[in-house]
Amino acid sequence: MGIGGSIIDSKFIEEYLGMRVESVDEVEVIRRMTLGIYDQKEFEKLKAWAQENVREGFDKNPENLQKSREQKDADWEFTMKMYLIIKDLMNGNPNLPEGCEEEMVGHNAIAGGFQGQRQWTDFYPNCDFPEAMLNTSFDHKGAREPYILATENDVLNGLGMLFMKLLTNRAQMFADVRTYWSPEAVKRCTGYDVEGVAKENGGFIHLINSGATALDGTGAAKNENGEGCMKPFWDMTDADVKACLAATDWCRANYQYFRGGGFSSHFKTQAEMPVTMLRANIVDGVGLVLQIAEGYTATLPDKVHDLLDKRTDPTWPTTWFVPRLTGEGAFQDVYSVMANWGANHGVTVYGHVGADLITLCSMLRIPVTMHNVSAGKVYRPHC
């Protein structure tokens, strides 16, 4: 695949960030699945939970290409086993079959990524279910700490996810920075006049990816004021978990992208929330640099959302992001934010945490090449 962020700079990660890099060939997932090196009892629990809580969405593929119910059920079992196996690879698991002592240990991973495209997804079901559920603040056992598993093995976005998780203790939204919609374009295509933060800032950016965004990104969890939000995992209630699941369905994989099948999480962020978008980039001769954009998620009427969503792949989760403008540089307008973004991926977290990120970068000697945090909030520790 052609995403430069998936090229792992092991030397940088090990020498600068002090973390060891371990690469596992994805055939290991197939080996464990084939030989039954996973927790069979846990698989049965996950399967039973999914039958009650995981809602299957629509299949957009032509009827002559659609698979049978039996084939789809087999794909569900495959992706659930992937979820358990990837978690075991990261954490280890003492409940694996006897004789698998090495596999029980795991890699003690603080973050990971899955390459997927295209060799895997041309033949096997995609990794959207494992990625989405690992990145989410709960699973079939209830609320728990979210993992970091980067789509397409975009290690730079994975590092951004890790920074933000450690700062906020919240789940991260991995997405493509896909399309800029101006108020004029929305009006021309839908007849709708944008309102609220989208009107005030002159449009929004479509954040969307192939179903690997944390389900927390639905905004279905509620704070003490009844407002949609994304919570630290220890504050997630049973009602929050049920609301996030109810706001999500799982669409059949689009065979134009994923010939091997699978299912992609599908939802829309249904609350106007303060958020911060981040991108980590590697610049030749400089090293790691960060871009920060504080802003808000925007909501649209269902009909308008559907019309715009269908301009790209409607089987994936969507967030409409409005960066806060300053009138200068990359933040002179919404389009300039997207045009200056360092890659087609970004990571978004609940809350305005740009000032904290700048302080972190100052401590780690990481340049910040783009941000919209007001000068009065910036604190850079120095000797």
C-alpha positions as a Python dict, from the first residue, in 0.01 Angstrom:
ca = {
    (1, 'M'): (0, 0, 0),
    (2, 'G'): (111, 356, -57),
    (3, 'I'): (67, 518, 283),
    (4, 'G'): (408, 642, 396),
    (5, 'G'): (301, 638, 760),
    (6, 'S'): (298, 258, 751),
    (7, 'I'): (674, 247, 697),
    (8, 'I'): (806, 181, 1047),
    (9, 'D'): (1114, 379, 1147),
    (10, 'S'): (1232, 135, 1415),
    (11, 'K'): (1547, 333, 1487),
    (12, 'F'): (1349, 647, 1569),
    (13, 'I'): (1095, 468, 1787),
    (14, 'E'): (1361, 276, 1977),
    (15, 'E'): (1622, 552, 2017),
    (16, 'Y'): (1400, 860, 2055),
    (17, 'L'): (1083, 726, 2217),
    (18, 'G'): (1253, 439, 2399),
    (19, 'M'): (1011, 171, 2280),
    (20, 'R'): (1110, -156, 2118),
    (21, 'V'): (950, -244, 1786),
    (22, 'E'): (841, -601, 1717),
    (23, 'S'): (690, -704, 1383),
    (24, 'V'): (470, -1011, 1350),
    (25, 'D'): (386, -1155, 1009),
    (26, 'E'): (9, -1167, 973),
    (27, 'V'): (27, -1534, 884),
    (28, 'E'): (58, -1579, 1262),
    (29, 'V'): (-313, -1492, 1289),
    (30, 'I'): (-394, -1768, 1039),
    (31, 'R'): (-164, -2014, 1217),
    (32, 'R'): (-332, -1957, 1551),
    (33, 'M'): (-677, -1972, 1398),
    (34, 'T'): (-600, -2295, 1207),
    (35, 'L'): (-438, -2469, 1505),
    (36, 'G'): (-696, -2345, 1756),
    (37, 'I'): (-447, -2133, 1953),
    (38, 'Y'): (-706, -1905, 2107),
    (39, 'D'): (-938, -1920, 2407),
    (40, 'Q'): (-1231, -2128, 2282),
    (41, 'K'): (-1450, -2050, 2584),
    (42, 'E'): (-1388, -1677, 2537),
    (43, 'F'): (-1474, -1711, 2169),
    (44, 'E'): (-1811, -1868, 2256),
    (45, 'K'): (-1881, -1584, 2501),
    (46, 'L'): (-1790, -1321, 2241),
    (47, 'K'): (-2006, -1494, 1981),
    (48, 'A'): (-2307, -1507, 2214),
    (49, 'W'): (-2258, -1140, 2309),
    (50, 'A'): (-2229, -1037, 1944),
    (51, 'Q'): (-2550, -1218, 1851),
    (52, 'E'): (-2734, -1004, 2106),
    (53, 'N'): (-2550, -672, 2069),
    (54, 'V'): (-2382, -644, 1728),
    (55, 'R'): (-2633, -528, 1470),
    (56, 'E'): (-2562, -615, 1107),
    (57, 'G'): (-2615, -331, 858),
    (58, 'F'): (-2679, -318, 485),
    (59, 'D'): (-2489, -488, 204),
    (60, 'K'): (-2412, -238, -71),
    (61, 'N'): (-2257, -494, -305),
    (62, 'P'): (-2440, -595, -625),
    (63, 'E'): (-2675, -886, -566),
    (64, 'N'): (-2478, -1116, -795),
    (65, 'L'): (-2169, -1064, -575),
    (66, 'Q'): (-2333, -1088, -235),
    (67, 'K'): (-2243, -1388, -23),
    (68, 'S'): (-2481, -1634, 136),
    (69, 'R'): (-2592, -1610, 497),
    (70, 'E'): (-2371, -1908, 573),
    (71, 'Q'): (-2066, -1734, 422),
    (72, 'K'): (-2139, -1413, 613),
    (73, 'D'): (-2171, -1603, 940),
    (74, 'A'): (-1835, -1767, 869),
    (75, 'D'): (-1684, -1422, 819),
    (76, 'W'): (-1824, -1310, 1154),
    (77, 'E'): (-1661, -1604, 1328),
    (78, 'F'): (-1334, -1535, 1147),
    (79, 'T'): (-1322, -1169, 1252),
    (80, 'M'): (-1417, -1251, 1613),
    (81, 'K'): (-1129, -1497, 1631),
    (82, 'M'): (-904, -1227, 1483),
    (83, 'Y'): (-1010, -995, 1764),
    (84, 'L'): (-916, -1248, 2031),
    (85, 'I'): (-590, -1347, 1862),
    (86, 'I'): (-468, -990, 1813),
    (87, 'K'): (-552, -913, 2176),
    (88, 'D'): (-357, -1224, 2279),
    (89, 'L'): (-61, -1112, 2067),
    (90, 'M'): (-58, -776, 2243),
    (91, 'N'): (-133, -891, 2600),
    (92, 'G'): (-65, -1260, 2622),
    (93, 'N'): (-326, -1498, 2762),
    (94, 'P'): (-277, -1770, 3026),
    (95, 'N'): (-593, -1947, 2907),
    (96, 'L'): (-452, -2065, 2574),
    (97, 'P'): (-433, -2441, 2510),
    (98, 'E'): (-175, -2650, 2691),
    (99, 'G'): (157, -2661, 2508),
    (100, 'C'): (126, -2298, 2390),
    (101, 'E'): (340, -2148, 2666),
    (102, 'E'): (523, -1916, 2427),
    (103, 'E'): (199, -1778, 2286),
    (104, 'M'): (65, -1726, 2639),
    (105, 'V'): (334, -1464, 2702),
    (106, 'G'): (237, -1216, 2429),
    (107, 'H'): (440, -908, 2333),
    (108, 'N'): (345, -670, 2617),
    (109, 'A'): (247, -417, 2350),
    (110, 'I'): (150, -60, 2437),
    (111, 'A'): (28, -6, 2079),
    (112, 'G'): (4, -193, 1751),
    (113, 'G'): (-112, -178, 1392),
    (114, 'F'): (-253, -410, 1127),
    (115, 'Q'): (-140, -376, 765),
    (116, 'G'): (-441, -535, 597),
    (117, 'Q'): (-453, -372, 257),
    (118, 'R'): (-418, -514, 13),
    (119, 'Q'): (-271, -861, 31),
    (120, 'W'): (-471, -962, 340),
    (121, 'T'): (-801, -798, 247),
    (122, 'D'): (-791, -925, -111),
    (123, 'F'): (-818, -1278, 29),
    (124, 'Y'): (-930, -1275, 395),
    (125, 'P'): (-1205, -1082, 578),
    (126, 'N'): (-1091, -735, 679),
    (127, 'C'): (-975, -633, 1026),
    (128, 'D'): (-1238, -364, 1086),
    (129, 'F'): (-1421, -547, 1365),
    (130, 'P'): (-1103, -628, 1561),
    (131, 'E'): (-964, -277, 1512),
    (132, 'A'): (-1286, -98, 1605),
    (133, 'M'): (-1354, -310, 1912),
    (134, 'L'): (-996, -302, 2039),
    (135, 'N'): (-990, 79, 2008),
    (136, 'T'): (-1324, 106, 2190),
    (137, 'S'): (-1365, 154, 2568),
    (138, 'F'): (-1560, -171, 2609),
    (139, 'D'): (-1608, -517, 2466),
    (140, 'H'): (-1812, -828, 2549),
    (141, 'K'): (-1679, -818, 2906),
    (142, 'G'): (-1791, -460, 2967),
    (143, 'A'): (-1601, -133, 3007),
    (144, 'R'): (-1222, -165, 2986),
    (145, 'E'): (-916, 35, 2886),
    (146, 'P'): (-907, 93, 2510),
    (147, 'Y'): (-621, -52, 2310),
    (148, 'I'): (-428, 126, 2036),
    (149, 'L'): (-446, -59, 1703),
    (150, 'A'): (-377, 156, 1398),
    (151, 'T'): (-557, 88, 1072),
    (152, 'E'): (-337, 4, 772),
    (153, 'N'): (-47, -15, 1017),
    (154, 'D'): (-12, 364, 1002),
    (155, 'V'): (249, 376, 1277),
    (156, 'L'): (260, 756, 1279),
    (157, 'N'): (-113, 780, 1340),
    (158, 'G'): (-69, 503, 1595),
    (159, 'L'): (187, 718, 1778),
    (160, 'G'): (-61, 1006, 1772),
    (161, 'M'): (-327, 775, 1915),
    (162, 'L'): (-87, 667, 2188),
    (163, 'F'): (6, 1024, 2284),
    (164, 'M'): (-361, 1124, 2304),
    (165, 'K'): (-470, 815, 2496),
    (166, 'L'): (-197, 863, 2757),
    (167, 'L'): (-293, 1229, 2792),
    (168, 'T'): (-670, 1187, 2806),
    (169, 'N'): (-742, 826, 2908),
    (170, 'R'): (-1004, 817, 2633),
    (171, 'A'): (-1059, 613, 2319),
    (172, 'Q'): (-925, 751, 1991),
    (173, 'M'): (-1098, 807, 1657),
    (174, 'F'): (-881, 699, 1362),
    (175, 'A'): (-1007, 843, 1034),
    (176, 'D'): (-922, 960, 686),
    (177, 'V'): (-916, 1337, 642),
    (178, 'R'): (-1131, 1294, 336),
    (179, 'T'): (-1327, 1591, 199),
    (180, 'Y'): (-1384, 1963, 262),
    (181, 'W'): (-1746, 2079, 237),
    (182, 'S'): (-1808, 2452, 210),
    (183, 'P'): (-2150, 2594, 304),
    (184, 'E'): (-2200, 2677, -63),
    (185, 'A'): (-2125, 2321, -173),
    (186, 'V'): (-2360, 2178, 89),
    (187, 'K'): (-2634, 2416, -27),
    (188, 'R'): (-2579, 2325, -393),
    (189, 'C'): (-2585, 1949, -330),
    (190, 'T'): (-2855, 1927, -64),
    (191, 'G'): (-3045, 2257, -51),
    (192, 'Y'): (-2951, 2288, 317),
    (193, 'D'): (-2805, 2599, 482),
    (194, 'V'): (-2545, 2487, 737),
    (195, 'E'): (-2590, 2605, 1093),
    (196, 'G'): (-2397, 2638, 1417),
    (197, 'V'): (-2022, 2590, 1428),
    (198, 'A'): (-2016, 2483, 1062),
    (199, 'K'): (-2172, 2811, 956),
    (200, 'E'): (-1954, 3017, 1187),
    (201, 'N'): (-1631, 2864, 1053),
    (202, 'G'): (-1722, 2825, 688),
    (203, 'G'): (-1777, 2451, 645),
    (204, 'F'): (-1645, 2120, 772),
    (205, 'I'): (-1417, 1828, 693),
    (206, 'H'): (-1545, 1476, 639),
    (207, 'L'): (-1358, 1235, 866),
    (208, 'I'): (-1424, 876, 761),
    (209, 'N'): (-1242, 544, 756),
    (210, 'S'): (-1320, 181, 683),
    (211, 'G'): (-1494, 97, 1004),
    (212, 'A'): (-1201, 95, 1248),
    (213, 'T'): (-1297, 402, 1454),
    (214, 'A'): (-1375, 345, 1822),
    (215, 'L'): (-1747, 315, 1889),
    (216, 'D'): (-1704, 588, 2152),
    (217, 'G'): (-1697, 822, 1850),
    (218, 'T'): (-2073, 786, 1813),
    (219, 'G'): (-2105, 1047, 2087),
    (220, 'A'): (-2385, 832, 2231),
    (221, 'A'): (-2242, 828, 2584),
    (222, 'K'): (-2389, 1104, 2802),
    (223, 'N'): (-2230, 1328, 3063),
    (224, 'E'): (-2398, 1460, 3376),
    (225, 'N'): (-2573, 1729, 3168),
    (226, 'G'): (-2715, 1477, 2922),
    (227, 'E'): (-2474, 1589, 2649),
    (228, 'G'): (-2310, 1348, 2408),
    (229, 'C'): (-1944, 1291, 2491),
    (230, 'M'): (-1654, 1044, 2498),
    (231, 'K'): (-1560, 932, 2850),
    (232, 'P'): (-1257, 782, 3022),
    (233, 'F'): (-1321, 410, 3025),
    (234, 'W'): (-1374, 394, 3402),
    (235, 'D'): (-1670, 634, 3368),
    (236, 'M'): (-1844, 428, 3100),
    (237, 'T'): (-2176, 300, 3234),
    (238, 'D'): (-2381, 6, 3107),
    (239, 'A'): (-2619, 261, 2957),
    (240, 'D'): (-2329, 427, 2771),
    (241, 'V'): (-2214, 92, 2633),
    (242, 'K'): (-2565, 2, 2518),
    (243, 'A'): (-2610, 346, 2359),
    (244, 'C'): (-2284, 320, 2161),
    (245, 'L'): (-2378, -28, 2039),
    (246, 'A'): (-2730, 85, 1946),
    (247, 'A'): (-2586, 375, 1745),
    (248, 'T'): (-2363, 140, 1543),
    (249, 'D'): (-2437, -121, 1283),
    (250, 'W'): (-2187, -331, 1090),
    (251, 'C'): (-2217, -312, 713),
    (252, 'R'): (-2098, -580, 478),
    (253, 'A'): (-1752, -496, 344),
    (254, 'N'): (-1746, -319, 10),
    (255, 'Y'): (-1586, -569, -228),
    (256, 'Q'): (-1435, -285, -433),
    (257, 'Y'): (-1202, -235, -137),
    (258, 'F'): (-1219, -565, 46),
    (259, 'R'): (-1245, -863, -186),
    (260, 'G'): (-1207, -1098, 109),
    (261, 'G'): (-1521, -969, 281),
    (262, 'G'): (-1571, -884, 644),
    (263, 'F'): (-1777, -613, 814),
    (264, 'S'): (-1719, -243, 878),
    (265, 'S'): (-1856, -42, 1169),
    (266, 'H'): (-2103, 218, 1049),
    (267, 'F'): (-2226, 518, 1250),
    (268, 'K'): (-2236, 895, 1252),
    (269, 'T'): (-2109, 1113, 1535),
    (270, 'Q'): (-2444, 1228, 1670),
    (271, 'A'): (-2338, 1502, 1910),
    (272, 'E'): (-2165, 1839, 1882),
    (273, 'M'): (-1853, 1781, 2089),
    (274, 'P'): (-1524, 1967, 2152),
    (275, 'V'): (-1247, 1761, 1993),
    (276, 'T'): (-879, 1782, 1901),
    (277, 'M'): (-735, 1631, 1584),
    (278, 'L'): (-368, 1534, 1571),
    (279, 'R'): (-122, 1408, 1311),
    (280, 'A'): (231, 1287, 1370),
    (281, 'N'): (462, 1320, 1068),
    (282, 'I'): (825, 1234, 1000),
    (283, 'V'): (1014, 1509, 816),
    (284, 'D'): (1343, 1414, 653),
    (285, 'G'): (1629, 1581, 838),
    (286, 'V'): (1403, 1694, 1122),
    (287, 'G'): (1235, 1385, 1262),
    (288, 'L'): (897, 1367, 1431),
    (289, 'V'): (671, 1673, 1412),
    (290, 'L'): (309, 1718, 1522),
    (291, 'Q'): (9, 1902, 1380),
    (292, 'I'): (-279, 1997, 1610),
    (293, 'A'): (-627, 2122, 1522),
    (294, 'E'): (-883, 2195, 1792),
    (295, 'G'): (-1244, 2221, 1688),
    (296, 'Y'): (-1589, 2066, 1715),
    (297, 'T'): (-1789, 1786, 1566),
    (298, 'A'): (-2094, 1904, 1374),
    (299, 'T'): (-2432, 1738, 1327),
    (300, 'L'): (-2651, 1748, 1018),
    (301, 'P'): (-3013, 1655, 948),
    (302, 'D'): (-3041, 1288, 853),
    (303, 'K'): (-3133, 1357, 492),
    (304, 'V'): (-2842, 1598, 445),
    (305, 'H'): (-2601, 1360, 617),
    (306, 'D'): (-2708, 1073, 391),
    (307, 'L'): (-2667, 1276, 72),
    (308, 'L'): (-2315, 1387, 164),
    (309, 'D'): (-2216, 1052, 310),
    (310, 'K'): (-2301, 876, -16),
    (311, 'R'): (-2042, 1088, -198),
    (312, 'T'): (-1785, 848, -52),
    (313, 'D'): (-1836, 503, 105),
    (314, 'P'): (-2157, 507, 315),
    (315, 'T'): (-2068, 178, 489),
    (316, 'W'): (-1810, 352, 709),
    (317, 'P'): (-1837, 570, 1022),
    (318, 'T'): (-1858, 946, 964),
    (319, 'T'): (-1761, 1248, 1172),
    (320, 'W'): (-1811, 1603, 1045),
    (321, 'F'): (-1521, 1805, 1188),
    (322, 'V'): (-1508, 2184, 1214),
    (323, 'P'): (-1162, 2318, 1307),
    (324, 'R'): (-1155, 2641, 1506),
    (325, 'L'): (-1018, 2915, 1280),
    (326, 'T'): (-773, 3189, 1372),
    (327, 'G'): (-776, 3380, 1041),
    (328, 'E'): (-405, 3317, 992),
    (329, 'G'): (-183, 3061, 818),
    (330, 'A'): (-318, 2708, 799),
    (331, 'F'): (-620, 2817, 1004),
    (332, 'Q'): (-735, 3100, 780),
    (333, 'D'): (-1017, 2876, 655),
    (334, 'V'): (-1132, 2515, 685),
    (335, 'Y'): (-998, 2414, 345),
    (336, 'S'): (-649, 2536, 440),
    (337, 'V'): (-651, 2308, 745),
    (338, 'M'): (-711, 2006, 524),
    (339, 'A'): (-469, 2128, 256),
    (340, 'N'): (-188, 2166, 512),
    (341, 'W'): (-252, 1833, 683),
    (342, 'G'): (52, 1607, 656),
    (343, 'A'): (-125, 1286, 553),
    (344, 'N'): (-464, 1145, 464),
    (345, 'H'): (-504, 1012, 821),
    (346, 'G'): (-562, 1184, 1151),
    (347, 'V'): (-659, 1090, 1506),
    (348, 'T'): (-930, 1273, 1697),
    (349, 'V'): (-1002, 1274, 2069),
    (350, 'Y'): (-1267, 1430, 2288),
    (351, 'G'): (-1187, 1768, 2440),
    (352, 'H'): (-961, 2060, 2360),
    (353, 'V'): (-622, 1922, 2461),
    (354, 'G'): (-397, 2111, 2222),
    (355, 'A'): (-226, 2305, 2503),
    (356, 'D'): (-141, 1979, 2682),
    (357, 'L'): (-3, 1835, 2359),
    (358, 'I'): (217, 2141, 2303),
    (359, 'T'): (354, 2108, 2658),
    (360, 'L'): (421, 1739, 2598),
    (361, 'C'): (598, 1817, 2271),
    (362, 'S'): (810, 2081, 2443),
    (363, 'M'): (920, 1827, 2703),
    (364, 'L'): (1000, 1568, 2435),
    (365, 'R'): (1162, 1824, 2199),
    (366, 'I'): (909, 1752, 1925),
    (367, 'P'): (838, 2049, 1694),
    (368, 'V'): (473, 2151, 1647),
    (369, 'T'): (437, 2269, 1289),
    (370, 'M'): (70, 2369, 1298),
    (371, 'H'): (-177, 2449, 1577),
    (372, 'N'): (-466, 2679, 1664),
    (373, 'V'): (-416, 2706, 2041),
    (374, 'S'): (-427, 3063, 2169),
    (375, 'A'): (-94, 3202, 2291),
    (376, 'G'): (-224, 3251, 2644),
    (377, 'K'): (-282, 2878, 2686),
    (378, 'V'): (59, 2764, 2560),
    (379, 'Y'): (307, 2651, 2824),
    (380, 'R'): (652, 2527, 2725),
    (381, 'P'): (862, 2411, 3023),
    (382, 'H'): (1226, 2511, 3005),
    (383, 'C'): (1537, 2489, 3217),
}
